[in-house]
Amino acid sequence: MAKNTKNVIFLGNKGLLKLQKTAFLASCTIAPEMVLKCYDWAAGKHEGCIISGFSSKLEQDVLHFLLRAKCPVIMVLARRMYKVIPEELKEPLEQGNLLIISTSAASRQSKATALARNKYICELADNILFVGITQSSSLFPLTKEFIMKVSTL
């Protein structure tokens, strides 16, 4: 279980935390051929649930596919909890297919809160799918720290 839980707030189905969790973390810049592989992956069958911040463009697209397929999802925010739940998230919340976790009291996501959120995701995950990560990526150190959990498409 993740170590840093000081400002953590949960909304939704906490039972999803008991499932096998695959983290999906993507760089902001992705090669087009990798985008298509990610879409195929997202549209496929998944054991357990998918956990991510769903903040990059690709992560947001993947979230859309996962929600449409009714895949259980844990969304981890790098900011305070939503005051108003986005429309796309209301039905999955009501159906028990979504858990939203806020890891920060900050009003907006920052580089620091995003880094802390990504580490929290890696700590919670059973395996991690890093996509489009280069040595200059802010996610690169996590690929080394959590090497035993890394999986590929």
N, C-alpha and C positions, 0 to 999 in steps of 0.2 A: 504494500500500500504506500501511497505517496507520503513523504515525510512532512512537507510544508503545508499545513492545513489551517494556518492562523486565520486567514480571511476567506475561507472557502464557504460558499453558499450553494445549496443544491435546490433544483426545481425539477420535478418530474419523477420518473421511476428509478429509485435508488437500487432496486433489484438488478438493474443492468450492470452494476459494479461487480456482481457475482459471476457474470458471464466471462468467457474467454474474450479478451479485448485485443483488437488489432489497431494500432495507431497508424494514421495516414498523415504524413507530414511532407508537404511539397514546397519546393523553392518557388519564389515569385517568378522566376524566368525558367521556362520549360521548353524543350524542343517539341515541335508539333507532333512528331511521331510518338513521343512519350505521352502527350496529352491523350491521343487516341487509345493507347494501351491502358491509361488510367480510367478512361470512360468505360472501356470493356471490362476492366476489373470491377469498377463500381456497379456496373449493371449485372454482374454475376452473383452467384450464391456465396454467402459468407457464414461461417460458423461463429457463433457468439455475436459480438457487436463491434462497431467501428468507433474509434475515439479520435477526435481531432479538434483543432481550434476552428477549422473551416473558415480561415480568414483570407488566404490567398485566393486568387481567381479560380485556380484549378480545384482547390479544396471546396470552394463554394459550389462549383459545378458537380463535384463528386457528391456533396451533400444532397443536392437535388436528385441525383440518380438513386442514392440510398433511401431517401425518404419516399420516393415514388415506388420503390420496391418493398417498402415497409420493413426495411432492415433496421434492427435496433441500433441506435446511435447515441453516443455520449459526446455532447458539444461542450468544449471547455473554453470559456471566455477569458480574455486577458484584460478584463475591465469589470466593473460592477455588473450585477445582474440587471437584465432588461427591466425597465419600468413598464413597457408595453411589449408583449410577446409578438414577434413578427408573424404575420398571417400564415406563412408556410410552415411554421413550427407548431401552430395550435392543434391541429388534428393529431400529429404524432404524439404530442404531449398527452392529449386526451386518451389516446389508444394505448398508452404505456410503452411506446416505442422510442421514447426520447428522455434523456436526462441532460439538463443544462447545468453546468458547474461554473460558477464564477470564482476565479482565483485571486481577484484583486478588488480593492475598494475604489480604484481609480475610475474617474468618469469616462476616460478614453483609453484605448490601447496605446501603449508606448513600446519602444524597443525593449525596455527593461521588463515590462509586464509580459510582453510576448515571449521573451526568453524564459522567464520564470514559468509561464504557462506551458511552453513546449517541454520543459524539463519535467513538470508535473505530469503531463501526458505520458512521457516516456517511462516515468516511475510507475504509473498505473498500468501501462500496457503489458500484455504477455508477449507480443511481438510487434515490431515496428517496421512499417514500410516507408522508407525515405525516398522521395522522388526528386530528381533533378538537382541533387546536392553537389556543389563543387567546394573546393577548399576555401573559397571566399564567402561561402554561405554562412549565415548565422546559425544554421542547423548543423554544420559540419562537426563542431565539437561533440554534439550529442551522438553522432554516428560512431564516434570513438568510445565515448563513455558507456553507451548501451550496445556495444558491438554484439553481445551474446543474444540480443533480442531482435537484431536486424533480419528482415526477410526481403525478398525481391518479388517483382511482378512476374 
